[in-house]
């Protein structure tokens, strides 16, 4: 079971969240050539180990989060609000690093 430590709601089961995509992808400009869009959308790495992902807390506060999750063990080592200015606006810590907040694959 994956547990995600939401900055607003606290530690929650992953069933309250939806995966929103790879946080490392840099999308091209809207007027970029089709080849650039093809590469950004379809040609992806399949990383082994820590990886940055976007998740949304749909069963809670609705926040978009950037999560560092190990793709092998599913251990989550960092959670932060996805929008850089959101932490400052809400007074929440910019990143929440957890040591034992998540279980691996159970």
C-alpha positions as CSV (number, residue, x, y, z in Angstrom):
1,X,0.0,0.0,0.0
2,X,1.3,3.4,-0.9
3,X,0.7,6.2,1.7
4,X,1.1,9.9,0.6
5,X,1.6,12.6,3.2
6,X,-0.5,15.5,1.9
7,X,0.7,18.9,3.2
8,X,-2.9,19.8,4.1
9,X,-4.6,16.5,5.1
10,X,-1.7,14.5,6.5
11,X,-0.9,10.8,5.7
12,X,-3.5,9.2,3.5
13,X,-3.9,6.0,1.5
14,X,-3.1,6.3,-2.2
15,X,-6.7,5.4,-3.1
16,X,-7.6,9.1,-2.3
17,X,-5.2,10.3,-5.0
18,X,-5.0,10.0,-8.8
19,X,-1.8,9.8,-10.7
20,X,-1.5,12.9,-13.0
21,X,1.7,12.1,-14.9
22,X,5.5,12.3,-15.1
23,X,6.8,15.5,-13.4
24,X,10.1,15.4,-15.4
25,X,8.6,15.9,-18.8
26,X,9.2,19.2,-20.5
27,X,6.5,19.9,-23.0
28,X,7.3,21.9,-26.1
29,X,5.7,25.2,-27.1
30,X,2.2,25.0,-28.6
31,X,3.6,25.9,-32.0
32,X,6.5,23.4,-31.9
33,X,6.8,20.9,-34.7
34,X,4.8,17.7,-34.4
35,X,8.0,15.7,-34.0
36,X,8.7,17.5,-30.7
37,X,5.3,16.8,-29.4
38,X,5.6,13.1,-30.5
39,X,8.8,12.8,-28.5
40,X,7.3,14.5,-25.4
41,X,4.1,12.5,-25.3
42,X,5.1,9.1,-26.6
43,X,8.8,8.6,-26.1
44,X,9.3,8.3,-22.4
45,X,11.9,6.8,-20.1
46,X,10.8,4.0,-17.8
47,X,13.0,4.8,-14.8
48,X,14.0,2.3,-12.1
49,X,14.3,4.0,-8.7
50,X,13.4,7.5,-7.5
51,X,11.1,9.4,-9.9
52,X,9.2,12.7,-9.8
53,X,5.5,12.3,-10.4
54,X,2.4,14.5,-10.2
55,X,-0.5,13.3,-8.0
56,X,-3.9,15.0,-7.2
57,X,-5.6,14.5,-3.9
58,X,-9.1,14.0,-5.3
59,X,-10.5,12.3,-2.2
60,X,-9.4,15.1,0.0
61,X,-8.3,18.8,-0.5
62,X,-7.9,18.6,-4.3
63,X,-4.3,19.7,-4.2
64,X,-1.9,18.9,-7.0
65,X,1.3,17.4,-5.5
66,X,4.8,16.6,-6.8
67,X,5.9,13.3,-5.3
68,X,9.2,11.5,-5.4
69,X,8.4,7.8,-5.5
70,X,10.7,4.9,-5.9
71,X,9.3,2.9,-8.9
72,X,10.7,-0.4,-7.5
73,X,9.7,-0.2,-3.8
74,X,7.0,2.4,-4.1
75,X,8.6,4.3,-1.1
76,X,7.8,8.0,-1.1
77,X,10.6,10.2,0.0
78,X,9.3,13.7,-0.8
79,X,5.9,15.4,-1.2
80,X,5.4,19.0,-2.1
81,X,2.8,21.2,-3.6
82,X,3.1,21.2,-7.4
83,X,2.7,24.9,-7.9
84,X,5.9,26.7,-6.7
85,X,4.0,29.7,-5.3
86,X,1.3,27.7,-3.5
87,X,3.5,26.9,-0.5
88,X,4.3,30.6,0.1
89,X,0.7,31.6,-0.4
90,X,-0.6,29.1,2.1
91,X,2.2,29.2,4.6
92,X,2.8,25.4,4.1
93,X,6.4,24.0,4.0
94,X,7.8,23.9,0.5
95,X,8.5,20.2,0.7
96,X,7.7,17.5,3.1
97,X,10.3,14.8,3.2
98,X,9.3,11.5,4.8
99,X,11.4,8.7,6.1
100,X,8.8,6.0,7.0
101,X,5.6,7.6,5.8
102,X,5.0,4.9,3.1
103,X,5.1,1.2,3.0
104,X,6.6,-0.6,0.1
105,X,4.5,-3.0,-1.9
106,X,2.4,-4.8,0.7
